[in-house]
Amino acid sequence: MQLNLVVDKIISVKRQNKNADTSNWEREIDQVVYKLYGLTETEIIIIEDFK
């Protein structure tokens, strides 16, 4: 799915229910960002542990 569609979906769902679980879509965005910046597995683990 295109990133902008994922963001639009999250916004739409959150407008309907601010407590809706959008974590799957948020993880999808995270993966795109990690790839965009060329992060290593070690760097990703550090980021994920920091959350």
PDBQT receptor file of N, H, CA, C and O in Angstrom, charges set to zero:
ATOM      1  N   MET A   1       0.844  -1.177   0.000  1.00  0.00    +0.000 N 
ATOM      2  CA  MET A   1       0.000   0.000   0.000  1.00  0.00    +0.000 C 
ATOM      3  C   MET A   1       0.891   1.241   0.000  1.00  0.00    +0.000 C 
ATOM      4  O   MET A   1       1.934   1.256   0.653  1.00  0.00    +0.000 OA
ATOM      5  N   GLN A   2       0.494   2.254  -0.711  1.00  0.00    +0.000 N 
ATOM      6  H   GLN A   2      -0.354   2.242  -1.242  1.00  0.00    +0.000 HD
ATOM      7  CA  GLN A   2       1.263   3.486  -0.753  1.00  0.00    +0.000 C 
ATOM      8  C   GLN A   2       1.221   4.173   0.604  1.00  0.00    +0.000 C 
ATOM      9  O   GLN A   2       0.213   4.130   1.309  1.00  0.00    +0.000 OA
ATOM     10  N   LEU A   3       2.318   4.799   0.952  1.00  0.00    +0.000 N 
ATOM     11  H   LEU A   3       3.137   4.834   0.379  1.00  0.00    +0.000 HD
ATOM     12  CA  LEU A   3       2.455   5.419   2.267  1.00  0.00    +0.000 C 
ATOM     13  C   LEU A   3       1.359   6.439   2.536  1.00  0.00    +0.000 C 
ATOM     14  O   LEU A   3       0.796   6.469   3.631  1.00  0.00    +0.000 OA
ATOM     15  N   ASN A   4       1.053   7.266   1.560  1.00  0.00    +0.000 N 
ATOM     16  H   ASN A   4       1.509   7.242   0.671  1.00  0.00    +0.000 HD
ATOM     17  CA  ASN A   4       0.016   8.278   1.793  1.00  0.00    +0.000 C 
ATOM     18  C   ASN A   4      -1.347   7.637   2.047  1.00  0.00    +0.000 C 
ATOM     19  O   ASN A   4      -2.160   8.199   2.781  1.00  0.00    +0.000 OA
ATOM     20  N   LEU A   5      -1.609   6.476   1.456  1.00  0.00    +0.000 N 
ATOM     21  H   LEU A   5      -0.949   6.020   0.859  1.00  0.00    +0.000 HD
ATOM     22  CA  LEU A   5      -2.871   5.778   1.706  1.00  0.00    +0.000 C 
ATOM     23  C   LEU A   5      -2.915   5.213   3.119  1.00  0.00    +0.000 C 
ATOM     24  O   LEU A   5      -3.967   5.193   3.757  1.00  0.00    +0.000 OA
ATOM     25  N   VAL A   6      -1.773   4.759   3.600  1.00  0.00    +0.000 N 
ATOM     26  H   VAL A   6      -0.918   4.776   3.082  1.00  0.00    +0.000 HD
ATOM     27  CA  VAL A   6      -1.697   4.241   4.969  1.00  0.00    +0.000 C 
ATOM     28  C   VAL A   6      -1.959   5.374   5.955  1.00  0.00    +0.000 C 
ATOM     29  O   VAL A   6      -2.716   5.206   6.912  1.00  0.00    +0.000 OA
ATOM     30  N   VAL A   7      -1.344   6.512   5.726  1.00  0.00    +0.000 N 
ATOM     31  H   VAL A   7      -0.729   6.649   4.949  1.00  0.00    +0.000 HD
ATOM     32  CA  VAL A   7      -1.542   7.668   6.604  1.00  0.00    +0.000 C 
ATOM     33  C   VAL A   7      -3.003   8.109   6.568  1.00  0.00    +0.000 C 
ATOM     34  O   VAL A   7      -3.591   8.381   7.615  1.00  0.00    +0.000 OA
ATOM     35  N   ASP A   8      -3.589   8.181   5.389  1.00  0.00    +0.000 N 
ATOM     36  H   ASP A   8      -3.112   7.960   4.539  1.00  0.00    +0.000 HD
ATOM     37  CA  ASP A   8      -5.001   8.559   5.265  1.00  0.00    +0.000 C 
ATOM     38  C   ASP A   8      -5.901   7.583   6.007  1.00  0.00    +0.000 C 
ATOM     39  O   ASP A   8      -6.877   7.988   6.637  1.00  0.00    +0.000 OA
ATOM     40  N   LYS A   9      -5.574   6.299   5.932  1.00  0.00    +0.000 N 
ATOM     41  H   LYS A   9      -4.781   5.970   5.420  1.00  0.00    +0.000 HD
ATOM     42  CA  LYS A   9      -6.376   5.275   6.622  1.00  0.00    +0.000 C 
ATOM     43  C   LYS A   9      -6.293   5.467   8.135  1.00  0.00    +0.000 C 
ATOM     44  O   LYS A   9      -7.309   5.396   8.826  1.00  0.00    +0.000 OA
ATOM     45  N   ILE A  10      -5.094   5.709   8.647  1.00  0.00    +0.000 N 
ATOM     46  H   ILE A  10      -4.269   5.767   8.086  1.00  0.00    +0.000 HD
ATOM     47  CA  ILE A  10      -4.925   5.933  10.085  1.00  0.00    +0.000 C 
ATOM     48  C   ILE A  10      -5.741   7.142  10.524  1.00  0.00    +0.000 C 
ATOM     49  O   ILE A  10      -6.457   7.082  11.524  1.00  0.00    +0.000 OA
ATOM     50  N   ILE A  11      -5.635   8.230   9.784  1.00  0.00    +0.000 N 
ATOM     51  H   ILE A  11      -5.054   8.278   8.972  1.00  0.00    +0.000 HD
ATOM     52  CA  ILE A  11      -6.374   9.449  10.135  1.00  0.00    +0.000 C 
ATOM     53  C   ILE A  11      -7.870   9.199  10.124  1.00  0.00    +0.000 C 
ATOM     54  O   ILE A  11      -8.584   9.624  11.033  1.00  0.00    +0.000 OA
ATOM     55  N   SER A  12      -8.339   8.517   9.110  1.00  0.00    +0.000 N 
ATOM     56  H   SER A  12      -7.759   8.172   8.373  1.00  0.00    +0.000 HD
ATOM     57  CA  SER A  12      -9.768   8.227   9.001  1.00  0.00    +0.000 C 
ATOM     58  C   SER A  12     -10.266   7.382  10.168  1.00  0.00    +0.000 C 
ATOM     59  O   SER A  12     -11.302   7.677  10.763  1.00  0.00    +0.000 OA
ATOM     60  N   VAL A  13      -9.523   6.335  10.486  1.00  0.00    +0.000 N 
ATOM     61  H   VAL A  13      -8.682   6.095  10.002  1.00  0.00    +0.000 HD
ATOM     62  CA  VAL A  13      -9.924   5.441  11.577  1.00  0.00    +0.000 C 
ATOM     63  C   VAL A  13      -9.887   6.180  12.914  1.00  0.00    +0.000 C 
ATOM     64  O   VAL A  13     -10.787   6.022  13.738  1.00  0.00    +0.000 OA
ATOM     65  N   LYS A  14      -8.853   6.981  13.126  1.00  0.00    +0.000 N 
ATOM     66  H   LYS A  14      -8.122   7.109  12.456  1.00  0.00    +0.000 HD
ATOM     67  CA  LYS A  14      -8.717   7.723  14.386  1.00  0.00    +0.000 C 
ATOM     68  C   LYS A  14      -9.794   8.796  14.538  1.00  0.00    +0.000 C 
ATOM     69  O   LYS A  14     -10.191   9.117  15.658  1.00  0.00    +0.000 OA
ATOM     70  N   ARG A  15     -10.267   9.350  13.430  1.00  0.00    +0.000 N 
ATOM     71  H   ARG A  15      -9.944   9.089  12.520  1.00  0.00    +0.000 HD
ATOM     72  CA  ARG A  15     -11.370  10.320  13.503  1.00  0.00    +0.000 C 
ATOM     73  C   ARG A  15     -12.648   9.650  13.982  1.00  0.00    +0.000 C 
ATOM     74  O   ARG A  15     -13.445  10.245  14.707  1.00  0.00    +0.000 OA
ATOM     75  N   GLN A  16     -12.830   8.399  13.564  1.00  0.00    +0.000 N 
ATOM     76  H   GLN A  16     -12.183   7.916  12.976  1.00  0.00    +0.000 HD
ATOM     77  CA  GLN A  16     -14.024   7.662  13.953  1.00  0.00    +0.000 C 
ATOM     78  C   GLN A  16     -13.924   7.157  15.384  1.00  0.00    +0.000 C 
ATOM     79  O   GLN A  16     -14.914   7.126  16.113  1.00  0.00    +0.000 OA
ATOM     80  N   ASN A  17     -12.711   6.760  15.779  1.00  0.00    +0.000 N 
ATOM     81  H   ASN A  17     -11.906   6.786  15.186  1.00  0.00    +0.000 HD
ATOM     82  CA  ASN A  17     -12.499   6.226  17.122  1.00  0.00    +0.000 C 
ATOM     83  C   ASN A  17     -11.069   6.528  17.535  1.00  0.00    +0.000 C 
ATOM     84  O   ASN A  17     -10.133   5.865  17.089  1.00  0.00    +0.000 OA
ATOM     85  N   LYS A  18     -10.903   7.533  18.390  1.00  0.00    +0.000 N 
ATOM     86  H   LYS A  18     -11.663   8.072  18.753  1.00  0.00    +0.000 HD
ATOM     87  CA  LYS A  18      -9.548   7.953  18.757  1.00  0.00    +0.000 C 
ATOM     88  C   LYS A  18      -8.764   6.863  19.472  1.00  0.00    +0.000 C 
ATOM     89  O   LYS A  18      -7.540   6.951  19.571  1.00  0.00    +0.000 OA
ATOM     90  N   ASN A  19      -9.446   5.838  19.974  1.00  0.00    +0.000 N 
ATOM     91  H   ASN A  19     -10.441   5.766  19.894  1.00  0.00    +0.000 HD
ATOM     92  CA  ASN A  19      -8.771   4.740  20.663  1.00  0.00    +0.000 C 
ATOM     93  C   ASN A  19      -8.544   3.519  19.772  1.00  0.00    +0.000 C 
ATOM     94  O   ASN A  19      -8.114   2.470  20.250  1.00  0.00    +0.000 OA
ATOM     95  N   ALA A  20      -8.830   3.655  18.492  1.00  0.00    +0.000 N 
ATOM     96  H   ALA A  20      -9.179   4.508  18.103  1.00  0.00    +0.000 HD
ATOM     97  CA  ALA A  20      -8.674   2.530  17.560  1.00  0.00    +0.000 C 
ATOM     98  C   ALA A  20      -7.210   2.107  17.480  1.00  0.00    +0.000 C 
ATOM     99  O   ALA A  20      -6.299   2.932  17.553  1.00  0.00    +0.000 OA
ATOM    100  N   ASP A  21      -7.013   0.820  17.330  1.00  0.00    +0.000 N 
ATOM    101  H   ASP A  21      -7.752   0.149  17.271  1.00  0.00    +0.000 HD
ATOM    102  CA  ASP A  21      -5.657   0.270  17.220  1.00  0.00    +0.000 C 
ATOM    103  C   ASP A  21      -5.181   0.385  15.772  1.00  0.00    +0.000 C 
ATOM    104  O   ASP A  21      -5.680  -0.305  14.883  1.00  0.00    +0.000 OA
ATOM    105  N   THR A  22      -4.224   1.256  15.558  1.00  0.00    +0.000 N 
ATOM    106  H   THR A  22      -3.819   1.816  16.281  1.00  0.00    +0.000 HD
ATOM    107  CA  THR A  22      -3.655   1.454  14.228  1.00  0.00    +0.000 C 
ATOM    108  C   THR A  22      -2.190   1.027  14.198  1.00  0.00    +0.000 C 
ATOM    109  O   THR A  22      -1.442   1.410  13.299  1.00  0.00    +0.000 OA
ATOM    110  N   SER A  23      -1.798   0.250  15.165  1.00  0.00    +0.000 N 
ATOM    111  H   SER A  23      -2.405  -0.061  15.896  1.00  0.00    +0.000 HD
ATOM    112  CA  SER A  23      -0.384  -0.120  15.313  1.00  0.00    +0.000 C 
ATOM    113  C   SER A  23       0.155  -0.887  14.103  1.00  0.00    +0.000 C 
ATOM    114  O   SER A  23       1.325  -0.726  13.754  1.00  0.00    +0.000 OA
ATOM    115  N   ASN A  24      -0.660  -1.707  13.462  1.00  0.00    +0.000 N 
ATOM    116  H   ASN A  24      -1.610  -1.837  13.745  1.00  0.00    +0.000 HD
ATOM    117  CA  ASN A  24      -0.178  -2.442  12.277  1.00  0.00    +0.000 C 
ATOM    118  C   ASN A  24       0.209  -1.488  11.162  1.00  0.00    +0.000 C 
ATOM    119  O   ASN A  24       1.249  -1.658  10.525  1.00  0.00    +0.000 OA
ATOM    120  N   TRP A  25      -0.625  -0.489  10.926  1.00  0.00    +0.000 N 
ATOM    121  H   TRP A  25      -1.469  -0.351  11.443  1.00  0.00    +0.000 HD
ATOM    122  CA  TRP A  25      -0.323   0.496   9.890  1.00  0.00    +0.000 C 
ATOM    123  C   TRP A  25       0.870   1.349  10.294  1.00  0.00    +0.000 C 
ATOM    124  O   TRP A  25       1.697   1.702   9.453  1.00  0.00    +0.000 OA
ATOM    125  N   GLU A  26       0.962   1.680  11.570  1.00  0.00    +0.000 N 
ATOM    126  H   GLU A  26       0.291   1.393  12.253  1.00  0.00    +0.000 HD
ATOM    127  CA  GLU A  26       2.098   2.467  12.050  1.00  0.00    +0.000 C 
ATOM    128  C   GLU A  26       3.411   1.698  11.869  1.00  0.00    +0.000 C 
ATOM    129  O   GLU A  26       4.431   2.290  11.514  1.00  0.00    +0.000 OA
ATOM    130  N   ARG A  27       3.390   0.399  12.109  1.00  0.00    +0.000 N 
ATOM    131  H   ARG A  27       2.561  -0.081  12.398  1.00  0.00    +0.000 HD
ATOM    132  CA  ARG A  27       4.581  -0.427  11.883  1.00  0.00    +0.000 C 
ATOM    133  C   ARG A  27       4.959  -0.453  10.407  1.00  0.00    +0.000 C 
ATOM    134  O   ARG A  27       6.139  -0.468  10.055  1.00  0.00    +0.000 OA
ATOM    135  N   GLU A  28       3.938  -0.458   9.548  1.00  0.00    +0.000 N 
ATOM    136  H   GLU A  28       2.980  -0.446   9.833  1.00  0.00    +0.000 HD
ATOM    137  CA  GLU A  28       4.190  -0.430   8.107  1.00  0.00    +0.000 C 
ATOM    138  C   GLU A  28       4.923   0.865   7.725  1.00  0.00    +0.000 C 
ATOM    139  O   GLU A  28       5.851   0.838   6.916  1.00  0.00    +0.000 OA
ATOM    140  N   ILE A  29       4.509   1.988   8.303  1.00  0.00    +0.000 N 
ATOM    141  H   ILE A  29       3.755   2.010   8.960  1.00  0.00    +0.000 HD
ATOM    142  CA  ILE A  29       5.180   3.261   8.063  1.00  0.00    +0.000 C 
ATOM    143  C   ILE A  29       6.608   3.199   8.593  1.00  0.00    +0.000 C 
ATOM    144  O   ILE A  29       7.543   3.646   7.929  1.00  0.00    +0.000 OA
ATOM    145  N   ASP A  30       6.774   2.645   9.788  1.00  0.00    +0.000 N 
ATOM    146  H   ASP A  30       6.014   2.281  10.328  1.00  0.00    +0.000 HD
ATOM    147  CA  ASP A  30       8.115   2.514  10.369  1.00  0.00    +0.000 C 
ATOM    148  C   ASP A  30       9.047   1.768   9.422  1.00  0.00    +0.000 C 
ATOM    149  O   ASP A  30      10.185   2.188   9.211  1.00  0.00    +0.000 OA
ATOM    150  N   GLN A  31       8.571   0.663   8.850  1.00  0.00    +0.000 N 
ATOM    151  H   GLN A  31       7.647   0.322   9.021  1.00  0.00    +0.000 HD
ATOM    152  CA  GLN A  31       9.406  -0.142   7.971  1.00  0.00    +0.000 C 
ATOM    153  C   GLN A  31       9.834   0.651   6.729  1.00  0.00    +0.000 C 
ATOM    154  O   GLN A  31      10.968   0.525   6.268  1.00  0.00    +0.000 OA
ATOM    155  N   VAL A  32       8.933   1.454   6.200  1.00  0.00    +0.000 N 
ATOM    156  H   VAL A  32       8.012   1.556   6.574  1.00  0.00    +0.000 HD
ATOM    157  CA  VAL A  32       9.270   2.287   5.042  1.00  0.00    +0.000 C 
ATOM    158  C   VAL A  32      10.356   3.293   5.419  1.00  0.00    +0.000 C 
ATOM    159  O   VAL A  32      11.303   3.499   4.659  1.00  0.00    +0.000 OA
ATOM    160  N   VAL A  33      10.222   3.915   6.580  1.00  0.00    +0.000 N 
ATOM    161  H   VAL A  33       9.453   3.747   7.197  1.00  0.00    +0.000 HD
ATOM    162  CA  VAL A  33      11.215   4.898   7.037  1.00  0.00    +0.000 C 
ATOM    163  C   VAL A  33      12.565   4.224   7.259  1.00  0.00    +0.000 C 
ATOM    164  O   VAL A  33      13.598   4.765   6.866  1.00  0.00    +0.000 OA
ATOM    165  N   TYR A  34      12.566   3.053   7.883  1.00  0.00    +0.000 N 
ATOM    166  H   TYR A  34      11.726   2.613   8.203  1.00  0.00    +0.000 HD
ATOM    167  CA  TYR A  34      13.826   2.337   8.122  1.00  0.00    +0.000 C 
ATOM    168  C   TYR A  34      14.536   2.043   6.802  1.00  0.00    +0.000 C 
ATOM    169  O   TYR A  34      15.750   2.205   6.682  1.00  0.00    +0.000 OA
ATOM    170  N   LYS A  35      13.760   1.613   5.827  1.00  0.00    +0.000 N 
ATOM    171  H   LYS A  35      12.773   1.481   5.925  1.00  0.00    +0.000 HD
ATOM    172  CA  LYS A  35      14.344   1.300   4.519  1.00  0.00    +0.000 C 
ATOM    173  C   LYS A  35      14.835   2.577   3.833  1.00  0.00    +0.000 C 
ATOM    174  O   LYS A  35      15.914   2.591   3.240  1.00  0.00    +0.000 OA
ATOM    175  N   LEU A  36      14.047   3.637   3.916  1.00  0.00    +0.000 N 
ATOM    176  H   LEU A  36      13.171   3.625   4.397  1.00  0.00    +0.000 HD
ATOM    177  CA  LEU A  36      14.410   4.909   3.301  1.00  0.00    +0.000 C 
ATOM    178  C   LEU A  36      15.759   5.409   3.807  1.00  0.00    +0.000 C 
ATOM    179  O   LEU A  36      16.564   5.932   3.037  1.00  0.00    +0.000 OA
ATOM    180  N   TYR A  37      16.003   5.244   5.114  1.00  0.00    +0.000 N 
ATOM    181  H   TYR A  37      15.349   4.819   5.740  1.00  0.00    +0.000 HD
ATOM    182  CA  TYR A  37      17.251   5.712   5.706  1.00  0.00    +0.000 C 
ATOM    183  C   TYR A  37      18.346   4.645   5.708  1.00  0.00    +0.000 C 
ATOM    184  O   TYR A  37      19.458   4.890   6.174  1.00  0.00    +0.000 OA
ATOM    185  N   GLY A  38      18.026   3.468   5.189  1.00  0.00    +0.000 N 
ATOM    186  H   GLY A  38      17.122   3.269   4.811  1.00  0.00    +0.000 HD
ATOM    187  CA  GLY A  38      19.024   2.416   5.085  1.00  0.00    +0.000 C 
ATOM    188  C   GLY A  38      19.520   1.930   6.435  1.00  0.00    +0.000 C 
ATOM    189  O   GLY A  38      20.701   1.621   6.591  1.00  0.00    +0.000 OA
ATOM    190  N   LEU A  39      18.624   1.861   7.411  1.00  0.00    +0.000 N 
ATOM    191  H   LEU A  39      17.664   2.112   7.285  1.00  0.00    +0.000 HD
ATOM    192  CA  LEU A  39      19.023   1.448   8.748  1.00  0.00    +0.000 C 
ATOM    193  C   LEU A  39      19.346  -0.047   8.794  1.00  0.00    +0.000 C 
ATOM    194  O   LEU A  39      18.734  -0.858   8.099  1.00  0.00    +0.000 OA
ATOM    195  N   THR A  40      20.311  -0.376   9.622  1.00  0.00    +0.000 N 
ATOM    196  H   THR A  40      20.808   0.283  10.186  1.00  0.00    +0.000 HD
ATOM    197  CA  THR A  40      20.678  -1.777   9.830  1.00  0.00    +0.000 C 
ATOM    198  C   THR A  40      19.729  -2.396  10.844  1.00  0.00    +0.000 C 
ATOM    199  O   THR A  40      18.989  -1.695  11.534  1.00  0.00    +0.000 OA
ATOM    200  N   GLU A  41      19.763  -3.716  10.923  1.00  0.00    +0.000 N 
ATOM    201  H   GLU A  41      20.364  -4.286  10.362  1.00  0.00    +0.000 HD
ATOM    202  CA  GLU A  41      18.933  -4.420  11.910  1.00  0.00    +0.000 C 
ATOM    203  C   GLU A  41      19.260  -3.944  13.326  1.00  0.00    +0.000 C 
ATOM    204  O   GLU A  41      18.364  -3.777  14.153  1.00  0.00    +0.000 OA
ATOM    205  N   THR A  42      20.540  -3.729  13.598  1.00  0.00    +0.000 N 
ATOM    206  H   THR A  42      21.268  -3.865  12.926  1.00  0.00    +0.000 HD
ATOM    207  CA  THR A  42      20.962  -3.271  14.924  1.00  0.00    +0.000 C 
ATOM    208  C   THR A  42      20.376  -1.898  15.226  1.00  0.00    +0.000 C 
ATOM    209  O   THR A  42      19.894  -1.657  16.333  1.00  0.00    +0.000 OA
ATOM    210  N   GLU A  43      20.414  -1.004  14.255  1.00  0.00    +0.000 N 
ATOM    211  H   GLU A  43      20.805  -1.200  13.355  1.00  0.00    +0.000 HD
ATOM    212  CA  GLU A  43      19.860   0.334  14.452  1.00  0.00    +0.000 C 
ATOM    213  C   GLU A  43      18.346   0.273  14.670  1.00  0.00    +0.000 C 
ATOM    214  O   GLU A  43      17.808   0.999  15.506  1.00  0.00    +0.000 OA
ATOM    215  N   ILE A  44      17.677  -0.575  13.933  1.00  0.00    +0.000 N 
ATOM    216  H   ILE A  44      18.114  -1.164  13.253  1.00  0.00    +0.000 HD
ATOM    217  CA  ILE A  44      16.237  -0.742  14.085  1.00  0.00    +0.000 C 
ATOM    218  C   ILE A  44      15.904  -1.267  15.474  1.00  0.00    +0.000 C 
ATOM    219  O   ILE A  44      14.954  -0.798  16.100  1.00  0.00    +0.000 OA
ATOM    220  N   ILE A  45      16.669  -2.228  15.959  1.00  0.00    +0.000 N 
ATOM    221  H   ILE A  45      17.441  -2.609  15.451  1.00  0.00    +0.000 HD
ATOM    222  CA  ILE A  45      16.428  -2.772  17.305  1.00  0.00    +0.000 C 
ATOM    223  C   ILE A  45      16.583  -1.667  18.347  1.00  0.00    +0.000 C 
ATOM    224  O   ILE A  45      15.788  -1.576  19.281  1.00  0.00    +0.000 OA
ATOM    225  N   ILE A  46      17.595  -0.840  18.188  1.00  0.00    +0.000 N 
ATOM    226  H   ILE A  46      18.241  -0.915  17.429  1.00  0.00    +0.000 HD
ATOM    227  CA  ILE A  46      17.799   0.267  19.138  1.00  0.00    +0.000 C 
ATOM    228  C   ILE A  46      16.590   1.205  19.127  1.00  0.00    +0.000 C 
ATOM    229  O   ILE A  46      16.092   1.599  20.182  1.00  0.00    +0.000 OA
ATOM    230  N   ILE A  47      16.131   1.550  17.947  1.00  0.00    +0.000 N 
ATOM    231  H   ILE A  47      16.535   1.230  17.091  1.00  0.00    +0.000 HD
ATOM    232  CA  ILE A  47      14.967   2.432  17.830  1.00  0.00    +0.000 C 
ATOM    233  C   ILE A  47      13.732   1.793  18.435  1.00  0.00    +0.000 C 
ATOM    234  O   ILE A  47      13.007   2.435  19.194  1.00  0.00    +0.000 OA
ATOM    235  N   GLU A  48      13.489   0.536  18.104  1.00  0.00    +0.000 N 
ATOM    236  H   GLU A  48      14.079   0.014  17.487  1.00  0.00    +0.000 HD
ATOM    237  CA  GLU A  48      12.308  -0.158  18.606  1.00  0.00    +0.000 C 
ATOM    238  C   GLU A  48      12.354  -0.295  20.139  1.00  0.00    +0.000 C 
ATOM    239  O   GLU A  48      11.322  -0.186  20.801  1.00  0.00    +0.000 OA
ATOM    240  N   ASP A  49      13.528  -0.529  20.690  1.00  0.00    +0.000 N 
ATOM    241  H   ASP A  49      14.366  -0.617  20.152  1.00  0.00    +0.000 HD
ATOM    242  CA  ASP A  49      13.646  -0.636  22.147  1.00  0.00    +0.000 C 
ATOM    243  C   ASP A  49      13.435   0.706  22.835  1.00  0.00    +0.000 C 
ATOM    244  O   ASP A  49      13.024   0.754  23.994  1.00  0.00    +0.000 OA
ATOM    245  N   PHE A  50      13.715   1.794  22.127  1.00  0.00    +0.000 N 
ATOM    246  H   PHE A  50      14.049   1.755  21.185  1.00  0.00    +0.000 HD
ATOM    247  CA  PHE A  50      13.574   3.130  22.680  1.00  0.00    +0.000 C 
ATOM    248  C   PHE A  50      12.106   3.558  22.769  1.00  0.00    +0.000 C 
ATOM    249  O   PHE A  50      11.756   4.382  23.614  1.00  0.00    +0.000 OA
ATOM    250  N   LYS A  51      11.252   3.011  21.913  1.00  0.00    +0.000 N 
ATOM    251  H   LYS A  51      11.536   2.342  21.226  1.00  0.00    +0.000 HD
ATOM    252  CA  LYS A  51       9.835   3.408  21.880  1.00  0.00    +0.000 C 
ATOM    253  C   LYS A  51       9.160   3.139  23.168  1.00  0.00    +0.000 C 
ATOM    254  O   LYS A  51       7.968   3.414  23.309  1.00  0.00    +0.000 OA
TER     255      LYS A  51
